[in-house]
Amino acid sequence: MASACESDTLRHAVAAAGREPAVALQSLINDAKVKLLAFGENHWWNNPHRHLLSASMPLLARHGFTHLALELEPHYQPILDSYVAGLIGRAELESSLIDAGGSLANELSAPCPGFFGLLESARNAGVSLLTIDKDKSDRYWYHADFANQPRERHMAERIDEVLQQAPDKKVVVLCGSNHLYRRPREAQSEFPSMFELLAERLMQAGDRLSSVAAVLYTDRQMAGLTFAHLYAITTWTQEPICVSTQDCSAVSQLYLGEDRRCPWGGCFAGKLDECPGIAHGICTAIPMSPILAGYWDALVFYPAGWNRLQTR
């Protein structure tokens, strides 16, 4: 827990560095070398980060972004294509994706307005929709003995396929924040995150990528890597505020916990039928890595009551 003095220092640093999210995004996409812009979220129903990206889609399209990549399995691609082509409407899209994961429906089976509004906004802006996740139909899809390709690498290569189609291709991504951090090279393990894999390739081509993660307050107990150390900031502001971690060392140096990018999401040492899948703190074969807030390029802090103010 930060002391009163440390909390005061952090408050002043954020107030000085913070900007409206729309202003911060404009500065990111004005950089023509940014070919990949990613929005990292907690997969919570109708969270405001989805609405921010939805509202930004027309601007992103005007700046040349051609694809919206989503953390969905490949068998959903024909459904997305049909929606973009106008062959099905939003209601059919929602019913087709209702069980696709990522909190696309709430406990009452209501489709997420933020997510499906985003897909509608992308389609209306002429942006293609792209599935990037692995097929999870095999219960051992995540285990080393049954996976032909690690999940992070699969996701990275799906995006890279688009970027390499033509020099003018640009991708915006919505996925879990943990796929998007970039550790310093010396801190990276032999199993990089999706963004670490893509950064290496884009840097070699002279291009760039940026990540914008959401800090969404929750009173749930969260194991492992969590943004809880940043939650105090969400109680200070009534409106979303975006902070570039490069411009705010008080934020960038905050320790958020430890994570491991297990390539298959399961424990190498356990029995296959007990492999728990995507989780933190499971696989003892891969060492944990400390994660700092500065491993994302920018953070958007949403007011602490965001989940009581959702558009329904």
N, C-alpha and C positions, 0 to 999 in steps of 0.2 A: 504494500500500500504506500503510495507516495505521500511524503510529508506535505504540510500546508505550504511550505516554501517551494517545494518542487512542483506542486500543483499550480501555484501562482506563476512560476516560471513557464510551465507548459502552456498555461492559458494565454499568457502574453505572446509567446512564440507562435501559437496557432492563430491568434488574432492578427498578428503582423503578417503571417505568410498565407493565411486563408483567403480564398476567392470563391465567388459563385461558381458552381460546377460548370455552367455553360461557358463562362469566360475561360476557365482552365482548359476545358475540352477544345475550345477554339484555338488556343495557343498550341496544343498538341497536334491538331490536324493541319495547322498551317505549315508544319514542317513536312515538306514533300517527301522526305526520306522515311517517314513513318509509314510503313507498309502494313503494319499489324497493330491494332489497338484492341486491347482486351478489357472487359469489364468483369471483375471477380466478385462473386457474391457468396453469401450463405444461402443454401437452397431453401429459402423460406417463402411461403405462399404470399404473393402480391407484395413483395418487398419493394421499397422505393427505388432501388438501383435499376430494376427492370423498367420502371416508369421513366427514369432519367435516360436510359438508352433508347427507349421507344421515342421519346420526345426529340432525341438527337439524330434519329435516323435520316430525316430529310437533309440536315446539315452534312452528315457523313456522306450521304450519296452525292451531294454537290461537290464534295471534296474528293470524289473518285473511289469511295469504298464500294466494292462490287459484290461482296458476299458477307452474310451474317452466319457465323459458325456457332453451332449449338451442341451442347453436351447430350446428344441423343444418339441412339443406336442406328446402324446403317439401314435397317429394314424400314425405318421411318422416312427415308429419303424420297421414295415415290409419292408419299402423302404430301410432303412439303412441296415437291415439284408440281403436283396437281393443284395445290392451293395457289402457288405463284402463277400458274398458267390460267387460273380462273375456272378450273374444272370442278372444284368443290368450294364451298363457302366456309365461313369461320365456324359455324356450328358443327359441321362435319369434321373440320380440322380438330376442334376441341374434343369431340367424342373419340376421334382416332388416337389422340395423344394423351387421353386422360390418365392412362396407367404408365406413361413413359418415364415417370420418376421426376426428381428435381422439384417436388412440390408444385406440380402443374395443376393439382386439384387439392382442395382443403378437405377437412374431415367430413364435410357435408357433400363431397364430390362436386363442388362448384369449381369450374375452371378458373385458373389464375388470370385476372384481368391484365395484370402487368405483363405476363409472358405472352399471352395471345394478342394483346394490344401491340406488343413489340413485333410479332410476326406480321401483323396487319400493316404496321407502319413501314416495315422493311419492304413488303410486297408493293405497297403504294408508292414507295420511293424508287422502285425498280431494282431492288437489291435481291440477289439470289440467296436462298436458304441452304445451309450445308450441315449435314450431320457429321460429327467427328468422333463420337465415342465408339468403343468396341462392342461387338455383339455379346450380350450377357446370357444368351439362351443356354449355354453350357454352364452348369453349376460350378465348374472348375475353371471358368474363363480366365480367372485372375491368377491361377497357380502356375509356377514355373514349369512343372512337368506337363502341363496341358496347353500352355499358351505359346503360340508361334512368335508373338511379338508383345513386348511390354505395352501397357496401356498408354503411358505418357508418350512413348515413341509413336504409337499408332495415331494418337491425336495430333501430334506435331506433324506427322507426315501427311495427314489428311489436309491440313492447312497449307503445308508447303506445296502440295500438288497444285493448289489453286494459284499460289503466288508465283509458281514457275511457269504457269500457262502463258503469261505475257507480262511485259514490264509494267503495264498499267493496272494489273490486278492488285487490289487491296482488300484486306479482311478485317472485319470487326468481330470479336468473339464475346459470347456470354458463357461463362463456366464458373466452376467453383474457384475461389481465390487461391486455394492451395496448389492449383496447377500453374499458377502465374508468378510465383516468386522467383527471383534470380539472386542466388547467393554469389558472393565473390568466388572467383575461380578456385582459389585455394580451399574454400569451404565446401565445394561441391563434391558429392559422393560419386561413385561409379554409376549411380542411377539418377540422372538429372530429372528435373521437372519438365513439363511440356515447354514452358517458356525458356528454360535454360537451353534446351535442345534447339529451339527456333532462333534464339538470340545468336548462337554460334554461326548458324547458316546465314542469317541476315547480315551480320557484321562482316562476314567474308565478302558479301555482295555489295557492301557499302550502304546498306539500308538499316532501318531501325525499327524497334517495336516498343510499345509502352503499355503499361498495365495500370488500371484504375480500380482499386479494390474498395469495397463498401465496408464501413464500420457500422454495424447494425446492433444496437444494444439489445441484450437479452438477459433475463434473470435466471435462465436455465444454467445448470451446472454443465460445463463443457470440458471434456477430457482433452488432454494434449494441447495442441496448438490452438490458441484462441486470441481474439482481439480484445479480451477483457481489460487489458492494461490501458486501452484507449477509450474505454467507455466513459470515463469522467468528462471527456471533451463533448460527448453527445448530450450531456446534461447542461452544458453552458450555452448552447445555441438553439435558437428557435427555427432556424432555416438550415438546409444542407450547406456544408462548407467544404471546399476541396483544398487540400494541402499537398503541394509538391514536396516529396520527402527529401529531394535534393536541396531544397531551399529552407528546410526546417530540421536542423540536426536534433533538436529537442524531441521531435517525433521519430526521426529515422533511426535513432539509437535505442529506441524502446524495445525491450526483449518481449516477444510474444509467446514464447514457449519453444518446444522442440518438435521436430517432425522428421519423418523418413519417407522418401519417395520410393517405397517398395514397388517394384515394377509390376507386380501382379496383385498387390493388395492383400496378400496372405502370408502366413507363417511357413517358412521352408521346413521347419523342424516338426510341425504338428502333423497329425493324421489328415489325409486329404479330405475326408468327410467331415472334419471339424474345422476346416479352414474358414475363418470368419469373414473373408472378403475385405472390402475397402474399409480400413480403420487405422487409427494411429496407435502406436505403442504395442504392436503385435509381433512383428517379425524380428526376432533377436539376431538374425544373420546380418542385418544391415544396421549400422550405428545411427543413433539419433543425431540430428543436426540442429543447433540453435538458430532460431529465425528472428530477424529484426524487422521492424516496420519499414525500414528503408529498402527492403528487398522488393517492394512494390514501388512503382514510379510516383504514384499519387494515391491518396486516400480521400474518400468522400465520407465525411462524418454526418450521419443523419440524426435528427433529434431523437432523444431517448424514447419518446412516445410514438415512434413511427408505426408500431403495430396496432395502435389504437386509432390511428388516423387513416387507415387504409381505405382506398376507393373500392367499394364493393358493387 
